[in-house]
Amino acid sequence: MLAAYITHLDCTRHNMGPHHPECPERLGAIQDHLLIKGLLDYMVPYEAPLATDEQLGRAHTALYVKEMKALAPQDGLLYVDPDTIMCPDTLRAALRAAGAAVEATDLVISGQVATAFCAVRPPGHHAERAAAMGFCFFNNVAVGIRHALDVHKVQRVALIDFDVHHGNGSEDIFHDDDRVLMCSIFEKGLYPYSGDAPRGPNMVNVGLPSRSGSDAFREAVTQTWLPALEAFRPQMIYISAGFDAHREDDMGNLGLVEADYEWVTARVMEVAQRHCLGRVVSCLEGGYELSALGRSAAAHVKALIGAD
């Protein structure tokens, strides 16, 4: 069965100014590498819809959603924080990014596709229930997960986050929800300076020291994530796919390479095949060195869709 490739041109129109690392060119770099590797031949393209207030409200407060819509500027740039900036096209891009996770959920649960990759921006895993931060406005993967739980009545969902930064927003939203097991690996001492003290028993957080490299990353996955996932027996898996732990990306210093992303995705897919009919939705998070991002995303997608 083919996989879904979900994106939208609106996601390239969000622009936080010259020299900002979370730039529109990120999506082009990913699509180019997927095309070069022939991976798009195994994927069905879908346009990301706009998330509704009801969908957003399952992961965020109604007041926060209203505030974000009211903040959207008609021209120029509006700084939500020093690194998180809205332009006139940001709101629409953010609604598409969250809507992609909902669309992916519907497609995978209905059996129309086996897996889905959401090539969208802005990213989402730093967005808390009532706060934008870290380049993120709505928590895309959280919107998708809550759609699976509350609309499709999935009982157990696992969230895998291998971005170099801790997904504080996802932890804020899910730390009291025993239907969700969140497994994250991140570099210690980096923004947002959280994760070392998990906020709930359903949080499997592993902070790694700088320059840990591939062996430490793989050992952490093998020793912590995989036993927790086996015990939890998820009925669906979501991935916050951040590629900024790559050794060429100066956002962090873990020193991973694209083979690590292929390896960890393959391990997640093995769990998915055993417990949830292979149902996996992946949403793009970080990754800012364009060549490394494209190569890493292609390695991830190769394992996600089971391409040779």
Backbone bond lengths (Angstrom), bond angles and torsions (degrees), N, CA, C in turn:
res aa  C-N    CA-C-N  psi(-1)  N-CA   C-N-CA  omega(-1)  CA-C   N-CA-C  phi
1 M - - - 1.467 - - 1.526 109.78 -
2 L 1.332 116.35 141.67 1.450 121.16 -179.93 1.527 111.37 -74.61
3 A 1.325 115.02 164.63 1.469 122.24 177.13 1.527 109.04 -105.84
4 A 1.320 115.76 165.12 1.462 120.96 177.69 1.527 110.31 -97.89
5 Y 1.322 115.70 138.81 1.464 122.64 172.34 1.522 106.15 -117.08
6 I 1.325 116.20 107.40 1.458 121.11 -171.13 1.523 109.81 -111.89
7 T 1.313 115.90 123.77 1.465 121.09 179.43 1.532 107.78 -156.08
8 H 1.319 116.46 -177.11 1.465 120.62 176.08 1.519 108.62 -163.19
9 L 1.336 115.33 144.49 1.456 120.63 179.10 1.528 112.01 -58.62
10 D 1.330 116.87 -30.93 1.474 119.86 178.44 1.527 111.78 -56.98
11 C 1.324 116.81 -30.36 1.466 119.91 -177.98 1.525 112.49 -69.58
12 T 1.319 117.68 -17.46 1.469 120.91 175.82 1.528 111.85 -87.78
13 R 1.311 117.04 -10.56 1.471 120.40 -175.89 1.525 112.63 -88.43
14 H 1.319 117.10 -17.45 1.466 121.55 173.84 1.529 108.06 -67.92
15 N 1.321 116.57 120.85 1.469 120.73 -175.09 1.526 108.80 -140.40
16 M 1.331 116.36 118.18 1.463 121.25 -177.22 1.525 113.05 -95.58
17 G 1.333 115.84 18.38 1.454 119.71 174.86 1.520 112.94 106.88
18 P 1.333 116.56 162.40 1.469 120.24 -179.18 1.522 111.59 -61.02
19 H 1.326 114.70 142.63 1.464 123.12 175.12 1.523 113.83 72.84
20 H 1.331 118.52 3.70 1.469 118.85 175.02 1.528 108.01 -74.19
21 P 1.337 118.07 132.90 1.471 119.47 -175.86 1.526 113.98 -64.90
22 E 1.338 117.71 -30.04 1.466 120.21 179.78 1.524 107.27 -86.83
23 C 1.331 114.79 79.22 1.461 121.79 -168.86 1.530 111.60 -107.18
24 P 1.328 117.18 159.60 1.467 120.58 -179.61 1.520 113.60 -59.87
25 E 1.332 117.67 -28.51 1.468 121.01 -176.47 1.526 112.95 -64.78
26 R 1.316 117.06 -14.48 1.465 120.17 -179.88 1.537 111.35 -58.31
27 L 1.313 116.58 -43.39 1.462 118.96 -177.29 1.519 111.90 -69.21
28 G 1.313 117.49 -35.22 1.460 120.80 176.30 1.519 111.57 -65.06
29 A 1.334 116.84 -39.20 1.460 120.65 179.16 1.529 110.63 -62.39
30 I 1.321 116.26 -41.04 1.465 119.79 179.00 1.521 110.88 -66.96
31 Q 1.326 116.69 -48.94 1.464 119.08 -177.57 1.519 111.33 -62.19
32 D 1.327 117.72 -38.89 1.465 121.18 179.17 1.521 110.83 -60.33
33 H 1.333 117.34 -44.73 1.462 119.73 -178.40 1.526 111.61 -70.62
34 L 1.320 117.93 -36.49 1.459 119.94 176.02 1.527 110.53 -63.54
35 L 1.321 116.14 -37.34 1.461 120.93 178.56 1.525 111.03 -68.69
36 I 1.327 116.41 -46.05 1.470 121.17 -179.58 1.525 111.23 -59.93
37 K 1.325 115.96 -40.20 1.468 120.88 -178.09 1.531 113.07 -81.16
38 G 1.312 117.00 -2.94 1.463 120.53 179.65 1.513 114.51 75.02
39 L 1.328 117.24 14.33 1.456 120.54 -175.14 1.523 112.69 -76.23
40 L 1.323 116.65 -26.72 1.460 118.79 178.98 1.522 111.97 -66.65
41 D 1.345 117.01 -17.82 1.463 120.26 176.21 1.520 111.68 -65.70
42 Y 1.330 117.15 -21.27 1.459 122.39 -179.00 1.533 112.11 -99.01
43 M 1.335 116.57 8.54 1.455 119.67 -172.01 1.530 110.82 -128.65
44 V 1.322 115.43 146.59 1.457 121.65 176.62 1.527 107.84 -101.50
45 P 1.341 118.06 124.44 1.466 119.47 -179.18 1.524 112.06 -77.14
46 Y 1.328 115.18 137.87 1.468 121.95 175.14 1.527 107.89 -133.45
47 E 1.340 115.64 145.14 1.451 120.39 173.43 1.525 109.76 -88.46
48 A 1.315 115.47 132.98 1.462 120.16 -179.99 1.525 110.12 -69.20
49 P 1.312 117.95 129.25 1.475 120.21 175.91 1.525 110.32 -80.19
50 L 1.306 116.07 171.09 1.459 121.20 174.26 1.527 109.33 -81.58
51 A 1.306 117.62 127.38 1.463 120.47 175.61 1.526 109.81 -65.03
52 T 1.314 116.36 143.26 1.461 121.45 178.20 1.526 110.18 -88.93
53 D 1.320 116.03 164.52 1.465 120.24 175.82 1.528 110.88 -59.75
54 E 1.310 116.97 -37.35 1.464 120.29 179.61 1.530 110.67 -64.20
55 Q 1.315 117.08 -42.38 1.464 120.62 179.03 1.530 111.21 -66.03
56 L 1.322 116.47 -44.56 1.462 120.39 178.62 1.519 110.87 -64.02
57 G 1.326 116.58 -35.93 1.452 121.62 -175.56 1.517 114.44 -69.44
58 R 1.316 117.78 -10.51 1.466 119.29 175.46 1.527 111.11 -77.74
59 A 1.329 116.97 -22.42 1.462 120.92 -179.99 1.522 112.43 -111.30
60 H 1.332 117.18 -23.21 1.464 122.44 -177.62 1.531 109.97 -124.33
61 T 1.308 115.85 160.78 1.460 118.74 175.18 1.521 109.70 -71.62
62 A 1.316 116.04 151.04 1.464 120.40 178.16 1.525 110.72 -60.97
63 L 1.338 116.62 -36.89 1.456 120.44 179.29 1.523 111.04 -64.56
64 Y 1.315 117.37 -41.32 1.466 120.66 179.40 1.528 110.99 -63.48
65 V 1.324 117.42 -44.61 1.460 120.31 178.17 1.524 110.19 -58.77
66 K 1.318 116.07 -43.71 1.468 121.00 179.33 1.528 110.50 -63.08
67 E 1.320 116.97 -42.16 1.466 121.03 179.97 1.522 111.65 -64.15
68 M 1.324 117.79 -42.10 1.467 120.88 179.63 1.524 110.73 -62.23
69 K 1.312 116.11 -40.98 1.465 119.16 179.77 1.527 111.18 -68.45
70 A 1.322 116.27 -34.77 1.461 120.24 179.59 1.530 111.60 -72.38
71 L 1.338 116.96 -29.07 1.468 121.10 -178.88 1.527 113.27 -73.03
72 A 1.310 117.46 -25.83 1.464 121.39 -172.28 1.529 111.22 -51.99
73 P 1.326 117.48 120.21 1.468 119.73 -176.55 1.525 112.58 -77.88
74 Q 1.308 115.85 152.49 1.460 121.09 175.20 1.524 111.55 -83.21
75 D 1.327 116.44 -25.91 1.461 121.62 175.85 1.526 108.08 -156.04
76 G 1.323 115.94 162.86 1.451 120.70 178.14 1.520 112.57 71.64
77 L 1.328 115.33 -166.60 1.457 122.20 -177.74 1.519 110.53 -115.67
78 L 1.331 116.19 142.20 1.448 121.98 177.15 1.530 108.06 -122.57
79 Y 1.337 116.77 122.39 1.457 122.03 -177.68 1.527 110.20 -87.04
80 V 1.325 116.28 112.60 1.461 120.95 173.22 1.523 109.63 -76.28
81 D 1.325 116.11 -39.24 1.460 123.71 166.92 1.527 105.52 -148.83
82 P 1.332 120.20 179.12 1.467 119.70 -174.51 1.525 114.98 -58.50
83 D 1.339 117.52 -23.84 1.465 120.85 -177.33 1.520 114.09 -112.30
84 T 1.324 117.86 -7.81 1.463 122.02 -172.43 1.517 108.08 -119.25
85 I 1.336 115.68 110.50 1.459 121.52 -164.65 1.523 109.75 -129.62
86 M 1.320 115.94 137.84 1.452 121.44 177.12 1.515 110.64 -104.76
87 C 1.329 115.91 136.59 1.456 122.56 168.94 1.530 106.61 -114.18
88 P 1.323 118.98 177.33 1.473 119.00 -178.41 1.534 114.72 -59.51
89 D 1.332 117.35 -22.12 1.462 120.46 -178.27 1.524 113.30 -97.81
90 T 1.327 117.51 -0.82 1.462 120.26 -173.83 1.520 112.76 -65.73
91 L 1.321 117.28 -46.84 1.461 119.94 -175.46 1.521 110.61 -58.36
92 R 1.314 116.88 -46.48 1.469 119.47 -178.87 1.529 110.87 -63.29
93 A 1.337 117.21 -40.28 1.463 120.35 177.50 1.527 110.67 -62.95
94 A 1.320 116.90 -43.52 1.464 120.85 -179.56 1.525 111.45 -64.30
95 L 1.319 116.83 -38.22 1.459 120.02 177.10 1.525 111.15 -67.19
96 R 1.332 117.50 -35.88 1.470 120.74 176.08 1.530 110.62 -66.97
97 A 1.340 116.13 -41.47 1.461 119.67 -177.80 1.525 110.95 -62.86
98 A 1.317 116.61 -44.09 1.463 119.86 176.76 1.523 111.24 -69.06
99 G 1.317 116.46 -39.26 1.457 120.24 178.57 1.516 112.97 -63.55
100 A 1.340 116.78 -30.13 1.465 120.46 177.78 1.517 110.93 -61.71
101 A 1.333 116.89 -40.52 1.462 120.35 -179.85 1.525 111.28 -66.29
102 V 1.323 116.68 -35.42 1.470 120.56 176.51 1.523 110.11 -67.83
103 E 1.332 116.29 -46.05 1.465 120.69 178.83 1.522 110.82 -60.75
104 A 1.332 116.72 -42.94 1.460 120.91 179.06 1.529 110.80 -61.06
105 T 1.315 115.94 -41.62 1.469 121.02 179.05 1.522 110.90 -60.43
106 D 1.316 116.31 -47.74 1.464 120.42 -179.90 1.530 111.42 -62.01
107 L 1.328 116.87 -42.92 1.461 120.96 -177.61 1.521 111.72 -65.49
108 V 1.333 116.52 -43.42 1.459 120.09 -177.14 1.528 110.97 -71.81
109 I 1.327 117.40 -44.77 1.463 119.89 -178.26 1.524 111.47 -66.71
110 S 1.329 117.02 -33.86 1.469 120.04 178.99 1.520 112.66 -75.55
111 G 1.337 117.02 -11.21 1.455 120.50 179.91 1.511 114.52 83.67
112 Q 1.331 117.71 8.72 1.464 119.66 178.53 1.525 111.64 -69.61
113 V 1.330 116.74 -30.24 1.461 122.67 174.49 1.520 107.54 -137.24
114 A 1.322 115.89 161.01 1.459 120.17 179.58 1.519 111.68 -83.17
115 T 1.335 115.34 -43.00 1.459 122.14 -179.01 1.522 108.53 -141.38
116 A 1.338 116.13 171.22 1.467 119.91 179.76 1.515 109.65 -146.25
117 F 1.333 115.80 141.65 1.460 122.63 173.05 1.517 107.79 -119.81
118 C 1.338 115.90 122.84 1.462 122.17 -179.84 1.526 108.74 -99.17
119 A 1.321 116.19 103.14 1.464 122.13 178.26 1.521 107.34 -90.25
120 V 1.319 115.50 83.35 1.463 121.02 -171.71 1.530 110.16 -135.44
121 R 1.276 115.02 159.95 1.454 124.31 172.10 1.521 107.37 -152.85
122 P 1.340 118.57 153.23 1.456 128.41 4.81 1.521 112.83 -66.02
123 P 1.359 115.54 156.32 1.462 119.94 175.53 1.523 110.50 -68.67
124 G 1.358 116.59 -177.11 1.452 116.13 -171.81 1.513 118.13 -140.45
125 H 1.338 119.96 -17.76 1.466 118.30 -163.51 1.526 114.93 -73.56
126 H 1.342 118.22 -8.28 1.469 119.88 173.06 1.529 112.41 -90.79
127 A 1.320 118.10 -12.78 1.461 120.49 -178.47 1.526 109.65 -72.94
128 E 1.327 116.19 118.23 1.452 121.44 179.88 1.530 109.76 -84.82
129 R 1.308 114.87 -179.85 1.472 119.14 -177.86 1.521 111.77 -58.00
130 A 1.321 117.73 -33.71 1.465 120.18 -177.60 1.523 111.65 -138.54
131 A 1.342 117.34 34.38 1.467 119.08 -179.49 1.524 110.67 -156.23
132 A 1.351 114.94 134.16 1.457 121.33 171.75 1.518 108.64 -92.99
133 M 1.340 116.98 142.62 1.456 120.91 178.40 1.528 109.16 -172.10
134 G 1.333 115.08 165.47 1.455 119.86 173.33 1.510 114.66 56.76
135 F 1.329 118.54 42.46 1.465 125.56 -179.54 1.528 112.61 74.73
136 C 1.349 118.77 2.32 1.459 122.57 -170.06 1.533 111.38 -113.56
137 F 1.327 115.98 141.49 1.462 121.93 -179.62 1.537 111.53 -114.83
138 F 1.320 116.93 -52.89 1.458 122.10 172.50 1.524 108.27 -117.77
139 N 1.327 116.39 145.49 1.453 120.12 -179.06 1.527 108.68 -85.16
140 N 1.324 115.27 92.88 1.459 121.37 -170.95 1.524 112.51 -55.89
141 V 1.328 116.50 -51.17 1.453 119.80 -176.08 1.529 110.89 -65.91
142 A 1.323 117.20 -34.40 1.469 120.32 178.08 1.518 110.88 -66.91
143 V 1.330 117.25 -38.43 1.468 120.54 176.81 1.525 109.89 -61.66
144 G 1.343 116.01 -42.31 1.459 119.76 178.31 1.518 112.32 -65.18
145 I 1.328 116.77 -42.81 1.468 121.03 -178.84 1.524 111.18 -64.08
146 R 1.323 115.91 -45.94 1.465 117.87 -179.68 1.535 110.98 -65.65
147 H 1.312 117.65 -29.58 1.471 121.00 174.89 1.523 109.74 -64.57
148 A 1.342 116.19 -42.69 1.467 120.23 178.20 1.518 111.14 -63.66
149 L 1.333 116.39 -42.89 1.457 121.19 -176.55 1.522 112.68 -72.55
150 D 1.321 116.48 -47.47 1.462 120.91 -169.48 1.527 113.46 -89.82
151 V 1.333 116.90 -30.07 1.466 120.04 -178.69 1.524 111.15 -97.26
152 H 1.331 116.24 -48.24 1.465 119.87 -178.36 1.526 112.78 -88.88
153 K 1.332 117.20 -7.38 1.465 122.82 175.87 1.525 113.15 63.09
154 V 1.336 115.84 30.55 1.464 119.72 169.21 1.527 107.45 -64.04
155 Q 1.303 117.72 138.39 1.464 120.45 -172.58 1.522 114.32 -93.26
156 R 1.345 117.19 -31.17 1.467 120.48 -177.64 1.518 109.75 -138.88
157 V 1.331 115.55 122.87 1.460 121.93 -179.40 1.521 109.15 -125.99
158 A 1.314 116.67 135.05 1.459 121.51 174.29 1.526 109.33 -103.92
159 L 1.324 115.89 139.66 1.466 122.67 175.52 1.526 108.25 -116.79
160 I 1.322 116.00 120.70 1.464 123.57 178.93 1.516 107.93 -105.41
161 D 1.331 117.30 127.22 1.467 121.33 -178.13 1.524 108.84 -131.66
162 F 1.357 116.26 109.32 1.467 119.23 178.98 1.528 113.07 -113.96
163 D 1.318 117.05 22.00 1.460 121.55 170.92 1.533 109.36 -61.77
164 V 1.331 117.17 152.16 1.474 119.27 -179.68 1.529 112.02 -67.65
165 H 1.333 116.67 -21.17 1.463 122.23 177.84 1.531 110.29 -101.71
166 H 1.314 116.16 143.12 1.459 120.08 178.46 1.531 111.21 -64.12
167 G 1.318 115.72 137.58 1.469 120.59 178.84 1.510 111.66 -82.18
168 N 1.316 115.99 72.29 1.467 121.49 -176.20 1.521 112.59 -61.29
169 G 1.329 116.72 -34.55 1.457 119.55 -179.89 1.515 112.03 -65.88
170 S 1.319 116.26 -43.48 1.463 120.15 178.32 1.525 110.45 -64.44
171 E 1.335 116.94 -39.87 1.455 119.54 177.61 1.532 110.76 -64.85
172 D 1.323 117.18 -39.15 1.458 120.99 178.63 1.526 111.26 -60.86
173 I 1.314 116.52 -37.96 1.464 121.05 -176.67 1.523 111.95 -79.17
174 F 1.326 117.79 -35.31 1.467 120.43 -169.49 1.527 115.86 -109.31
175 H 1.320 118.99 -2.71 1.463 118.83 -171.57 1.524 113.70 -63.34
176 D 1.313 117.99 -19.20 1.468 120.50 179.41 1.524 112.17 -110.51
177 D 1.323 117.45 16.08 1.466 122.29 -176.94 1.525 108.61 -112.46
178 D 1.324 117.06 102.86 1.460 119.91 -175.44 1.530 112.79 -75.32
179 R 1.327 117.01 0.26 1.470 120.14 173.22 1.520 111.62 -80.09
180 V 1.344 116.62 -10.72 1.464 121.86 -174.55 1.524 109.94 -120.36
181 L 1.324 116.25 131.48 1.458 122.83 169.35 1.515 107.30 -109.66
182 M 1.336 117.20 119.27 1.460 121.29 179.25 1.522 109.39 -106.06
183 C 1.327 116.17 121.97 1.464 123.23 177.22 1.527 108.36 -113.63
184 S 1.330 117.09 118.50 1.459 120.02 -177.23 1.522 111.38 -132.88
185 I 1.322 114.39 145.11 1.464 122.68 170.92 1.515 106.83 -125.75
186 F 1.333 116.06 134.99 1.460 120.42 -177.01 1.529 108.20 -152.14
187 E 1.311 115.41 168.10 1.466 120.41 178.02 1.521 109.83 -87.38
188 K 1.326 116.02 128.81 1.460 120.98 178.64 1.529 110.83 -62.79
189 G 1.330 115.44 145.24 1.454 120.81 172.96 1.508 115.50 81.90
190 L 1.325 117.63 3.42 1.462 121.21 178.36 1.528 110.11 -99.01
191 Y 1.335 114.53 161.66 1.462 121.54 169.32 1.528 108.94 -48.17
192 P 1.297 119.56 137.92 1.466 130.94 4.31 1.537 113.98 -94.60
193 Y 1.332 115.26 24.09 1.480 121.17 175.03 1.526 111.68 58.74
194 S 1.312 115.76 45.84 1.468 121.89 -179.76 1.517 108.51 -142.00
195 G 1.320 115.38 175.37 1.458 121.55 175.60 1.504 114.92 103.80
196 D 1.327 117.79 -24.78 1.463 119.60 -178.16 1.521 111.85 -65.69
197 A 1.327 117.46 -30.93 1.459 122.13 176.58 1.528 108.13 -113.54
198 P 1.328 118.53 94.98 1.463 121.08 -177.94 1.524 111.76 -55.35
199 R 1.332 115.94 140.85 1.462 121.00 -176.28 1.516 113.24 -87.22
200 G 1.320 118.28 -1.27 1.448 120.46 179.25 1.513 110.93 -164.26
201 P 1.335 118.20 162.18 1.466 121.52 -179.49 1.519 113.45 -68.38
202 N 1.326 117.40 -13.66 1.461 121.02 178.16 1.524 112.61 -92.60
203 M 1.338 116.91 13.24 1.463 122.17 178.81 1.532 109.37 -109.01
204 V 1.327 116.74 116.88 1.465 121.99 176.95 1.522 106.66 -107.97
205 N 1.330 115.90 88.27 1.459 122.33 -174.92 1.524 110.10 -101.30
206 V 1.329 115.77 132.15 1.466 120.58 176.12 1.523 108.10 -127.22
207 G 1.332 116.31 107.64 1.453 120.94 174.26 1.513 109.80 -90.48
208 L 1.320 116.73 124.64 1.467 121.81 -179.19 1.527 110.51 -105.58
209 P 1.328 118.49 143.67 1.465 120.82 176.55 1.528 111.25 -67.36
210 S 1.321 115.85 158.07 1.463 120.71 175.16 1.521 110.33 -54.99
211 R 1.330 114.89 147.71 1.465 122.98 177.25 1.530 112.16 62.96
212 S 1.318 116.92 28.36 1.466 119.75 179.06 1.527 112.01 -66.01
213 G 1.328 116.25 -40.77 1.458 120.37 177.34 1.517 114.58 79.77
214 S 1.325 113.73 -177.71 1.463 121.60 -171.67 1.516 113.06 -63.16
215 D 1.332 117.27 -44.37 1.466 119.81 -174.22 1.525 111.39 -61.89
216 A 1.337 116.89 -44.71 1.467 120.12 -179.68 1.524 110.64 -66.29
217 F 1.321 116.99 -39.25 1.461 120.88 178.21 1.526 110.65 -61.44
218 R 1.314 116.40 -48.12 1.462 120.08 -177.78 1.523 111.59 -67.65
219 E 1.320 116.80 -36.29 1.459 119.73 176.97 1.528 111.07 -64.35
220 A 1.343 116.75 -40.85 1.460 120.14 178.98 1.524 111.09 -62.98
221 V 1.315 116.87 -42.68 1.466 120.52 177.39 1.524 109.99 -61.06
222 T 1.325 116.22 -47.24 1.464 121.31 -175.49 1.521 112.00 -67.05
223 Q 1.334 116.70 -40.48 1.458 120.68 -173.26 1.529 113.61 -86.49
224 T 1.317 117.88 -26.04 1.471 119.80 -175.37 1.520 113.19 -115.57
225 W 1.321 118.11 -54.60 1.455 120.31 -176.68 1.527 112.77 -63.44
226 L 1.322 115.83 -53.63 1.461 119.20 -169.52 1.527 112.75 -63.13
227 P 1.344 120.04 -43.12 1.467 117.99 175.66 1.533 112.78 -62.37
228 A 1.338 116.39 -39.14 1.465 119.37 179.31 1.525 111.19 -64.81
229 L 1.310 116.90 -40.78 1.459 120.96 179.47 1.528 111.05 -66.10
230 E 1.317 116.66 -41.92 1.465 119.99 179.35 1.528 110.86 -62.42
231 A 1.324 116.38 -40.72 1.458 119.76 179.56 1.523 112.09 -68.88
232 F 1.327 116.63 -34.39 1.467 121.61 -176.67 1.525 112.10 -77.38
233 R 1.331 117.39 -32.50 1.468 123.28 -179.39 1.539 111.53 53.92
234 P 1.332 116.87 65.28 1.478 119.61 -177.07 1.515 111.88 -64.36
235 Q 1.320 114.99 149.19 1.456 121.14 174.67 1.528 111.67 -93.99
236 M 1.326 116.19 -10.26 1.465 122.02 175.68 1.519 107.34 -161.23
237 I 1.320 116.51 149.09 1.465 121.44 -178.82 1.530 109.47 -125.98
238 Y 1.330 115.04 136.14 1.457 122.66 172.66 1.527 108.54 -116.26
239 I 1.321 115.16 148.48 1.461 120.79 178.95 1.518 109.33 -124.52
240 S 1.337 116.43 125.52 1.465 121.90 165.37 1.520 105.94 -88.41
241 A 1.314 115.26 99.12 1.464 122.14 -169.27 1.524 110.18 -94.03
242 G 1.328 114.96 91.29 1.458 120.51 174.96 1.517 109.33 -104.43
243 F 1.319 116.98 136.09 1.457 121.43 -174.74 1.528 112.58 -115.16
244 D 1.338 116.51 20.95 1.461 120.72 -177.50 1.525 113.62 -86.54
245 A 1.337 117.64 3.82 1.467 120.27 170.36 1.524 111.27 -85.30
246 H 1.327 117.25 0.82 1.465 121.47 178.36 1.522 110.40 -64.12
247 R 1.318 116.55 145.30 1.463 120.55 -174.49 1.523 113.53 -65.91
248 E 1.336 117.51 -17.30 1.462 120.09 178.92 1.526 112.48 -91.96
249 D 1.334 117.25 -5.12 1.460 121.98 -177.19 1.524 109.11 -97.55
250 D 1.339 116.54 120.97 1.466 119.13 -174.97 1.526 113.63 -83.25
251 M 1.339 117.52 7.76 1.460 119.90 173.79 1.527 112.21 -70.82
252 G 1.316 116.36 -24.43 1.453 120.96 -179.68 1.511 110.13 -147.38
253 N 1.324 115.09 -173.38 1.459 119.01 -175.06 1.519 111.30 -145.46
254 L 1.332 117.73 37.79 1.463 119.32 177.71 1.526 112.03 -79.54
255 G 1.321 116.81 -29.73 1.459 120.08 174.94 1.515 115.12 83.36
256 L 1.338 117.85 32.88 1.456 120.05 176.88 1.527 111.04 -80.64
257 V 1.320 115.78 165.12 1.463 122.14 175.95 1.526 107.87 -129.52
258 E 1.342 116.08 171.57 1.463 118.93 -174.36 1.531 112.23 -61.38
259 A 1.339 117.48 -29.85 1.470 119.91 177.89 1.524 112.00 -61.65
260 D 1.332 117.02 -29.37 1.468 120.05 177.58 1.520 111.40 -68.41
261 Y 1.320 116.71 -36.77 1.461 119.69 179.16 1.528 111.03 -70.32
262 E 1.324 116.38 -37.21 1.464 119.09 175.52 1.530 110.05 -65.40
263 W 1.339 116.51 -41.66 1.465 121.14 -178.16 1.528 111.33 -64.16
264 V 1.350 117.52 -49.93 1.462 119.43 -176.54 1.522 110.67 -66.02
265 T 1.331 117.33 -36.12 1.466 119.72 177.82 1.522 110.69 -65.51
266 A 1.316 116.74 -39.51 1.461 120.37 178.00 1.522 111.05 -62.55
267 R 1.338 117.47 -38.72 1.469 120.10 178.80 1.536 109.98 -66.63
268 V 1.316 116.38 -40.87 1.470 119.93 177.88 1.527 110.49 -63.72
269 M 1.334 116.38 -40.58 1.462 119.44 179.85 1.523 111.93 -65.04
270 E 1.330 117.13 -33.03 1.470 119.78 175.83 1.527 110.80 -63.25
271 V 1.331 116.48 -42.56 1.466 120.35 176.10 1.530 109.81 -62.42
272 A 1.323 115.85 -42.44 1.464 120.21 -178.87 1.520 111.49 -63.37
273 Q 1.313 117.37 -38.98 1.463 119.92 178.96 1.517 111.45 -66.62
274 R 1.336 117.07 -34.28 1.458 120.15 -178.88 1.523 112.68 -75.19
275 H 1.332 116.67 -34.40 1.464 118.76 -167.31 1.530 115.42 -118.47
276 C 1.330 118.87 -23.92 1.476 117.26 -172.18 1.530 113.00 -140.10
277 L 1.316 116.24 37.17 1.462 121.14 173.65 1.521 112.48 57.77
278 G 1.342 116.38 24.89 1.464 120.65 179.21 1.512 114.57 74.61
279 R 1.324 118.18 15.31 1.473 121.42 -173.95 1.529 110.33 -80.79
280 V 1.335 116.16 108.47 1.460 122.00 -177.83 1.527 109.45 -137.43
281 V 1.329 115.40 134.07 1.464 122.57 173.87 1.525 108.03 -118.92
282 S 1.324 116.97 126.86 1.465 122.07 179.29 1.520 109.87 -115.02
283 C 1.344 115.97 133.78 1.461 121.70 178.97 1.526 109.45 -121.89
284 L 1.300 116.88 131.89 1.458 122.22 179.71 1.524 110.72 -63.82
285 E 1.331 115.06 134.84 1.459 121.50 171.75 1.536 108.20 -117.57
286 G 1.331 118.19 -109.53 1.457 120.72 -175.65 1.520 113.69 -88.43
287 G 1.343 114.23 -174.22 1.462 122.59 -175.59 1.514 108.60 123.56
288 Y 1.343 117.00 107.83 1.462 119.30 -165.73 1.525 114.83 -127.27
289 E 1.322 118.43 -12.95 1.458 120.77 170.99 1.520 105.42 -88.64
290 L 1.328 116.93 114.10 1.454 120.22 -162.22 1.522 114.25 -61.68
291 S 1.309 118.23 -42.53 1.460 119.75 -179.86 1.521 111.08 -66.46
292 A 1.322 117.02 -46.31 1.464 120.81 178.43 1.520 110.84 -62.86
293 L 1.326 117.10 -39.12 1.457 121.53 177.91 1.521 110.61 -60.67
294 G 1.323 117.16 -48.71 1.458 120.53 -178.78 1.515 112.22 -61.91
295 R 1.325 116.09 -44.87 1.461 120.12 -179.78 1.529 111.71 -65.47
296 S 1.330 115.86 -42.01 1.466 120.42 -178.40 1.519 111.38 -68.23
297 A 1.324 116.64 -43.12 1.464 119.86 178.87 1.522 110.71 -63.05
298 A 1.327 116.84 -38.99 1.466 119.86 177.97 1.529 111.21 -64.71
299 A 1.323 117.38 -39.27 1.467 120.65 177.24 1.518 110.73 -64.28
300 H 1.320 115.93 -41.80 1.468 121.92 177.57 1.520 111.17 -62.11
301 V 1.322 116.80 -48.54 1.461 121.05 -178.01 1.529 110.68 -65.50
302 K 1.330 117.05 -37.46 1.463 120.16 177.80 1.518 111.17 -55.24
303 A 1.334 116.68 -45.62 1.462 119.75 178.67 1.523 111.42 -73.59
304 L 1.323 117.11 -34.65 1.465 121.35 -178.75 1.523 111.36 -61.77
305 I 1.318 116.15 -40.58 1.470 119.84 -175.62 1.518 112.85 -97.56
306 G 1.346 116.48 -3.61 1.456 120.10 177.95 1.495 114.49 71.22
307 A 1.337 116.65 32.41 1.464 120.64 179.25 1.525 110.14 -78.29
308 D 1.314 116.70 148.12 1.471 122.16 178.92 1.536 110.47 -78.30
